[in-house]
Amino acid sequence: MTRLLSFFGSLLGVATSQSYPPPAVMGDESIMSKKEHGTSHVPVMKNLRWGCDWDTADRICNFNRHYAERAGYWLTTKFLQEETPDQTYNKIIDFYDSNTGKLLFSAPKGRTFQEFVEESRNHGWPSFRDDEVNWDYVRVLPNGETVSVDGTHLGHNLPDKKGSRYCINLVSVAGNPDES
């Protein structure tokens, strides 16, 4: 209940504070300080994967702290068409920061692609578990907001009985890999 209140408090701009259990890496508000392009140094890259909308991505990633792409948006993209593995193997899909191209999530891990899709469909957004998070570049703020170390708003941690569940905007993780 406390985490649910924290989430709704963050939507309403009410300060709440808590920490999440390891392996979550906590961050502080300074990550999301004003920079050259909203909360980021750069705008969203132009050629987003899965046909994600650039304007939506830039608004959600860089000029937003509390809102999300609409529930189910990810189902209207080419994500399932392009990423559904054939039945002979279970590939892992890498998800990159739409601003920087840094690897943020890799899924599914410890579950099947169908389980990943089912959980994501049930909650309205791609839903990641702790083992699928690249903690080198992802932080959770005390109010549950989940962000990149570079200031990209990703979504929120909404734990359930299985543990931390990161509901992430597809537009925030539709980048292409950074080649540098």
N, C-alpha and C positions, 0 to 999 in steps of 0.2 A: 504494500500500500504506500509506503514511504517513497518508493521509486516512481510510482504512478503520480503521486502528488508533486514530486520533483519535476517530472516531465511536463505536467500541466502548468506548474509554476513557471517553468522556463518559457512556455508558450505565451504566458501572460506577462512575462518580464519580471516575475517575482524571484528574488535571489534565494536559491536553496543551495545547500552544500553537503556533499557526501563524497565518499570515495568508493570505488568499485574494486572487487577482489582481483588479485593477479590471475592471469597475466596482463590484465588491463594496465596501461601506462597512463597515469593521470597527467593532465596538462593544466595550465592556468590561463586566465583571461588574456594575458599578454599575447598569446598566439593569435588571437583574433582582433588585435589592435588595428586601427586604420592604417592602410598602406597606400601605395600608388593607385591601386585598382580595387577599391573596397577593402576587404580583409586580406587581399592577396597583392603580390607585387606585379602580377601579370593577369591579363584576361584569359578566359578559357580558350584552349586551342581551337582552331577552325574546323578541323576534320574529325569530329567526334565519331566514335564507333556506334554501330547499331542504329544509325539515323537519328540520334538524339538531337533535339532542337538547341541551337547555339544560344539564342536569346534566353530561353528557360534555364539553360545550364549556367550562363554567366550571372543571371539574377540569383539563382539558388546558391551557387558556389561562392560568390563574392560580395553580394549585397543583401545578405539574409542571415539571420541568426536563429530564427524560430520556425520558419515555414518550410514546406517541402513541395516537390512536384506532386501533382495530384495522385491519390492512391490508384494503383493499377497502371500508371503511366508506362512503366517498364514493359507491360504486356502489349502496348500499342507500338512498340519499337520492333526492330528486326532481331532483337536479342535471342528469342527462342528459335527463330528460323536459322540464325547463323551459328548458334552455340550448342544446339541439341546434339549430343553425341550419338553415334550409331550404337546399337545394342551390344556390340562386341567389346567395348571398352568404356571406361568412365574417365574422360579427360578432365583436367583441372583448368579452369578459366582464370586468367589473370585480369584484374581490374586496376586501372591506372588513374591517378589524379588527373582530372580534366584540365587543370591549370598547368601542372609541372611534368606530367608523364611519369611520376614516381609510382612504383608498384605499391598498392595499398591493401588489396585483398586478393586471395587465391582460393577458389572454391570449385567444387565441393571437396572438403577434407573430412574424413571420418563419417561421411554419409554419401548417399548416391546423388547424382544429378537430379533425379526425380524428387528426392526428399528435399533438396535445396529449393527446387521450383515450387513444390507444394507448400513449404513453410513461407516462402516469399509471396506466393499467391494469397495465402491465408491472411497475411499481414498487410499486403498492399505494396510493399517495397522489397527489393532484394534484401534478404536477411542473412547476416553472417554471424558465425560463432567465433569464440576466442581463437581457435586453432586456424582460422581462415584470415586472421588479421595480421598484417605486417607491422609489428609494433615499433619498427625503426622509424616509421613515418606517420603513424596514427596515434592520436591522443583522445582521451575522454575527459571532458571538463566536469567539474563537480555537479553541474546540473544535468549531466547525461549527454549533452551535446557532444557529438563525435566529429572531430576535425582532423585535417592533415597538419603536420608540423609547419607547413607553409601558409596556413590560414584559409584553406578551402573548407567550407561548411560541407560535411558529408551526410549527416543525419543525426540520429539519437540512439543511445543505448537504452533499450526497453527490456530489461531482464524478465524472464519467465521462470517456470519451475526447473527448466534445464540449465539455467545460468544466464549469462549476458547474451543479449541478442541485439545486434547492431542493425537497425533498419536504416538503410542507406539509399539515398537518391541515385538512381542509375545515371542521371546527367552529371553527377559529381565524380563518377568513377568510369566514365566512358572515354577517357583519354587514350592516347597512343603512347607506347613506351618511350621514355626519354633515352635517346641514343648517346648522350654524352657520358 
